[in-house]
Structures are given as structure tokens and as C-alpha cells.
Amino acid sequence: MNIRTTQLAQSILLVSLILSANAFAHAATDQDVLGGTINGKLTFASDYVFRGESETMDGEVPVVQGTLSWGNELGWYAGMFASNVKFSDPNLEIVTAPYIGKAGKFGDSTISYDVMVFSYLYPGASYSNYTELWIKVGKQFGHANVQLEVTPTIDDWFGVDGWQGVNYAVHPSYAFDNGVNFSASIGYQGLEGEGAEGWGHWNLGVSKAYAGINFDVRYHGSTMDSDHKVYGTQTKIFDDRVVVGISKSF
């Protein structure tokens, strides 16, 4: 079986698993499961950009992503995210990400918090696995919201021995009365360790739901130049780009 056929088979398997998970989520909607409810989300997009970096080798392949999550009224939640990816390492073709967290508000204020442990697991390439602790604090201002994020790695970043990372970001958003949502992010992915170097990243876009489907158009950019300690001269995956996505929640 050649590489292209293998990738196609894996993509079909991923889509099948995601569709099955979301079908289960749809069937379990509004039903009590261990004191909470099950939800799902299915996304198709032209690329998967994570902190300024294309996770599909500069958009060589479109992505299909799925999330299956459980949450209760106390703010506890857990779930699984999955997506196809493409890197120079041929073993990095799928990422699965189990997560668990707690979200809520501080008392009766409009200040929110969200603390989550999120693990990046790569089937067939476990040497790249790593885990982050996502910490967010937000404030609502009428239609506007601002979130501050600090996300350190719990173990070695992307499996590189001795490398530790912390992502700092600000996420502003504004919801218009007509259902259009504007959102943006600006951040810095810090890396520490021998030969490590961080980079800045940002994105801005608009989204709107129509007929039960959410449409999102987003522009991504970064401070990455033509040479970098981590990526060398292979920095094309950080080029500015527009990503179009559609998603359906269940």
C-alpha cells in the first residue's frame, strides 16, 4: 500500500470515527450521562493553524476535526478532540487529544475562568506526545469579551528533551446583534531549552451560524521570518494565510 493510499485510508477511518462519535453525541443530547450531558462538534476546514503554524504542511490537505465532550452544571468537563495533520515526519498523520477541565465564574462577577489539562497524542509517533495546562481568565463587557491565556507545558514540548514552552495570549471577541461574531487572538509561544526559540502569532476572523451550521473565515499570521532556530529555513508553514471552516454542533 503506497503512502497516498495509506493516508486516504486513515482519513476515511478518522472521518468514520468522528461521524460515529457525533452520532452518539446527537443521540445523547439532553440526556443525563453521569450527571452531565454529551455534546459533539464536527468541523471541515481548508487548514489547521495552531499558534501561527499550519499543521498540514502549508495547507497541503484540508482537515476534518471532531470533538466529543461531556460537561455538568458544576462546570466540570472532559472529552476528546481528533484531527488529521501532516508534518515532515510521515508518522505524524493524526492527533488525538483527551482533555479534562473546570470552567465557571468567580462568584457573581462577570469574570470567568477555565482551567484545562490537554494532551496531544500522536498514534504511531508517541515520541512527539506532550501535555499542556491551559489557564484562561475572561471578562464580559456587554457584547464584548476579553480572555487572557497562560498555557505552560507539563512535560517536554513536542517530545523534545529538555524543552519547555509557555504560550501567552489575549483573545478579544465581539458578538453583534445580527449574529455575526468577530474574534481575534494575539500571542507569543515561548520556548526554553538548548536550541529553542519562540515566536509571536495572531489571527482575526468573523463567524456566523446559518441553518444550524457555523461558518468561519479567519486570517492567521506570525512573526516567524525566513530563519529560525527550531524550524531552520523551513518556515513556509508559518506564512500568513486565510482559513475557511464550517462546523456543526450536536
Secondary structure as UniProt FT lines:
FT   HELIX           3..28
FT   TURN            29..30
FT   TURN            34..35
FT   STRAND          36..45
FT   STRAND          49..50
FT   TURN            51..52
FT   STRAND          53..54
FT   TURN            57..60
FT   STRAND          63..71
FT   TURN            73..74
FT   STRAND          76..84
FT   TURN            90..91
FT   STRAND          94..105
FT   TURN            107..108
FT   STRAND          111..121
FT   TURN            123..124
FT   HELIX           126..128
FT   STRAND          130..141
FT   TURN            142..143
FT   STRAND          144..153
FT   HELIX           157..159
FT   TURN            161..162
FT   STRAND          164..175
FT   TURN            177..178
FT   STRAND          181..192
FT   TURN            194..195
FT   STRAND          199..210
FT   TURN            211..212
FT   STRAND          213..222
FT   TURN            229..231
FT   HELIX           236..238
FT   STRAND          241..249
//
